[in-house]
């Protein structure tokens, strides 16, 4: 073939040479074929005759670059036969400069491979693949060590310092439950706290899971591993280390790895603590741990969305499944009333966290499990509420309150439902009032149609409590104590409703009806207790007018009244009306009935006995005495009225007329009080 000579400028010649070089190199042919190609090129133009020298020079330079990079890789390979190889430390532990040199060597080899500068040389290509394999093994180890050594331990003090705590509590003595009512739950009497709702994290809470300086190094390693085709090893190394780190965070938060069977065997107090820790762990996992983990994945793997998602999901899956397993175990566990608040807390916190989980986690199985656990906790809450309703309805203790006081069942139920109001929104979404039950409430409240589902169920619950209390009141043979018991308990219910959000749920009409019931029971009390005493003060049966009435009949009437009053005093000073206003109103009602009748009777007939002997035996008390004695009723401390005879003249004991019943049989103390009375009287005469 004839040689062609074309007139080209210097720039044109350079372009021709460069193009020819690139063609030869890109073909990646064996040496013999390459030489034939060069001869063909030179036959076209004699100016291409030196292209072989140029390509050989370029190949030599590439070989030098590769040799230098390979030497750096081999120097840090502990398995290398190179005597200069370091067998005890990694470059990042030695110095940042050597780490940078190592990464540059990796970059150099990767670039040479990408540029196809060494692909025509099979020997160098094999060495390059070996060097990359060594480097990736080393970088994988280094990647893992940097992750481990730069993991920031979870700082609970900082976390809990950012937590706003919400407590729902009442005084310990308000929540104490008699042994017969232990089925209604337990109260921590030492702390005086019935239930602690939990806490909420601040909106701006953010923590570093890895030291910030290490993130840059991790990203540099991850980039090179992904470029080298070792993304699987990179993802696996990252996920393993970070999964263990999240497991350790759960341990710090108090969440243990427990099977469903193990959870269901835990006694309530211990389980309650674990449920509280689970609630905090879910909050912190959603807002801090997984959010921080997502951010970390975005920083380290920001060059690949798919790898970011895979890394995060592989890392988060174990943490989430551990939390979900505990939630499932609680949801399917035995239902009892004391668990309801904690189950509702678990439901609420998971419902709040679920959108965050779904936004971060793309693993459909994990998200499906979380939704299933949420539904299970909702069913458990509904079922536990029903269990509580049935327990209140069917509680059948036969032990009457000795003083007519507030029944432990009343205290427990009203404190229980008072706390439930805080969960109104959740319970409205979970509870549905059956039509049959709603029909049964029609006579209860005309505002039923406007009530929320939760309010309707509360109305049913309190109605069940009232029916149960009515049955328990029948245990009292004394009609007056029966009424006192019902007054105490209904007033307690009304006060709990009126002084809380329950009032808004049940309405003013409900409160007015209960206050009307209390007034009816007060009237019934007066009728049952004081009718006999008041009958003694009537004119019928005395014979004659106030001037010529039968003295025998009058004496009998005064004696009967005294006996009635003293018996009532002895019994009803032991009765207890805890509410000071109700106690005072009862005393006023008694006084308005008894004192005017006694004063009138004494005014009409007292003079006929006062002139006779032993008048004090029959007319023991003045109206003022009776009024003072009424102040001792319903205090819960049994007292006895004593009447002593002195020198043929009867009188009350003055300042010592009221005896504690515990002193009644103690003759020594009685004599001491009598002597004190005599001394006080003698002192008055001397003055």
Residue, then its C-alpha position, 0 to 999 in steps of 0.5 A: x500500500x502506498x504511503x500518503x503524505x498530507x500537509x498538516x499543522x503541528x496541532x493536527x499532527x498531535x490530534x492524529x497521534x492521540x487518536x491513533x494511540x487511543x484506538x490501539x489502547x482501547x482495543x485491548x489486543x495482544x502484543x502481536x496483534x497490536x504490533x500488526x496494527x501499528x504497521x498498518x497505521x504507519x503505512x498510511x502516513x510515515x508520521x505515525x511511524x513513531x506511534x509505537x514508541x509513544x505507546x510503549x512509553x505510555x505503557x511504561x509510565x502506567x506500569x510505574x504508577x501501578x507498581x507504586x500503588x500496588x506497593x502501598x497496598x502490599x505494605x499494609x497487607x498482613x498476609x503478604x509475603x512482602x517483608x515490609x508488610x505491617x502485620x500488627x496495625x492498620x493505616x488509620x491507627x498509624x497516621x492519617x497521612x498513611x491512611x490517605x496514601x492507602x486510599x490514594x493507592x486504591x484510587x490509582x489502581x481503580x482508575x487504571x482499571x477504569x481507563x483500561x490502561x492495563x487491560x492489554x497486559x494480562x499479568x498486570x491485570x491479574x495483579x490489579x485484581x489481587x491488589x483490589x481484593x487485598x485492599x477491599x479486605x483491609x478496608x472492610x476490616x477498617x470500616x468495621x473497626x472505625x464503626x465500632x470504635x467511634x460508636x457513641x454510647x447512648x446518654x440516658x441522662x441527656x435523653x431523660x433530661x430532654x423528656x417532659x414527664x407526665x404523671x397521673x397520680x393520687x394520694x396513696x390513702x385514696x388508692x388503698x385497696x382492701x385485701x378482698x379487692x386486690x383483683x382490682x389492681x395494686x397501688x404503690x402506697x410508698x410513693x403514693x402514685x397510682x399510675x405514671x403516664x410516661x413522658x414525651x421527648x422534646x421536638x429538637x432532640x438529636x444525638x450523634x450515634x457515631x463521632x462526627x470525624x469518623x463519618x468522613x472516613x467511613x464515607x471514603x471507605x464506603x465509596x471505594x468499596x462500592x466502586x470496586x463492586x464490594x457493596x455487599x460486603x460493605x452493607x453487611x459489615x455496616x449492618x452487623x456493627x450497627x445492629x449490635x450497637x442498636x441492640x446495646x442501646x435497647x439494653x441501656x434502655x432496659x429492653x431485654x430479649x424475651x420470648x413471648x412465653x417468658x413475658x407471659x410468665x412475669x409477675x405484674x410488678x416486674x412486667x409493669x416496669x418492663x412495659x414502662x421501659x418499652x414505652x420509653x424505648x419505642x419513643x427513643x427508637x423512633x425519634x432518636x435511634x432510628x432517625x439518627x441511624x437513617x441520617x447516618x446511612x444518608x451521610x455514609x452512603x449518599x451516593x446510592x439510594x438503594x444501598x442507603x435503604x438496604x443498609x438502614x433496613x438491615x440495621x433497623x429490622x432487629x431493633x424493631x422486631x425485638x420491640x414488636x415481639x414484646x408488644x405482641x406478648x403483652x397484647x396476647x397476655x392475660x387481661x387484668x384491670x391493672x394493665x389497662x393504663x400501661x396497655x393504653x400507653x403502649x398503644x398510644x406510643x406505637x400509634x404515634x411512632x408508626x408513621x415515623x417507622x413507615x416513613x423510614x423503614x421500607x421493609x413491608x414485613x416489619x411495617x406489617x408486624x408493627x401494624x399488627x402489634x398496634x391492632x393487638x394492643x387496641x384489642x387488648x385495651x378494649x378487652x381489658x376495659x370489658x374485664x374491668x366493667x365485668x369485675x365492677x358489676x360482679x364484685x360480690x364481697x360480703x364484708x360491710x364497712x363497719x363505720x358506713x365509710x366509703x367502700x374500697x371498691x368505690x375509691x378504686x373505681x372512681x380513681x380508675x375512671x378519673x385517670x381513664x379520662x386522659x385516654x378519652x381520645x384513644x378510648x373513643x376510637x377503640x370502644x363502641x357502645x352496644x345498642x342494647x346497652x345504650x337502650x338501657x341508659x335511656x332513662x339515665x340521661x337525656x343527653x345520651x345522644x350527644x355523648x361520646x362512645x367513651x362517655x357512654x361506657x363510663x356511664x354504664x360503668x358507674x351505673x354498675x358501681x352504683x347498683x353494686x353499692x346498693x346491694x352492699x348497703x343491704x348488708x346493714x341491718x341498721x336502716x340509718x347506717x344503710x343510708x349513711x353508707x350510700x350518702x358517703x359513697x354517692x357523694x364520693x362519686x359525685x365529687x370525683x366526677x365534678x372535680x375532674x374532666x369526668x364532669x364534662x363527659x357525664x354532664x351537669x344533669x347527671x351530677x344534679x340527679x346524684x345530689x338529689x339522691x343524697x338529699x333523699x338518703x339524708x331524709x331517710x336517715x333522719x326518719x330511720x334514726x330519729x323518729x323514735x326519739x322524736x316520738x318521745x317528745x309528743x304530747x299524746x299519751x301523757x294525759x292532761x295539759x302541761x299543768x296536770x300531766x301524769x308525772x309517771x308518764x313524763x318521767x317515762x318519756x324523758x327516760x325514753x328520750x335520754x336512752x334513745x339519745x344516748x344509744x344514738x350517740x354511742x353508736x353514731x359517734x363511731x360512724x364516719x362521714x369523711x366529707x366535712x360539708x356533708x357531716x355538718x349538714x347532717x348535724x344541722x338537719x338533726x339539730x333542726x329536728x330534735x333541738x326545737x322539739x326537745x326545747x318545746x317539750x321541756x318548756x311545757x313539762x319540765x317544771x313539773x319534774x324539776x320541783x320533785x326529787x331526783x329531777x336530774x335523773x330524768x331531765x339530764x340534758x339541756x337543749x344546749x347540751x344536746x346541741x354540743x353532743x351532736x357535734x361528736x356524731x360521724x367522727x369515727x371515734x366511738x364515745x359514751x355519755x356518762x351520768x354520775x350521781x353526787x350527794x343525792x343530786x344528779x348532774x352531767x359530768x361537765x367537761x368530762x361528760x364524753x368518755x372514749x369507749x376504750x375507757x369505759x371499762x377502765x375503772x382507774x381512769x374513770x375515777x381519775x376523771x371524776x376526781x379532776x371534775x371534783x377538783x375543778x368544782x372546788x376550785x370554782x367555789x374558792x374563787 
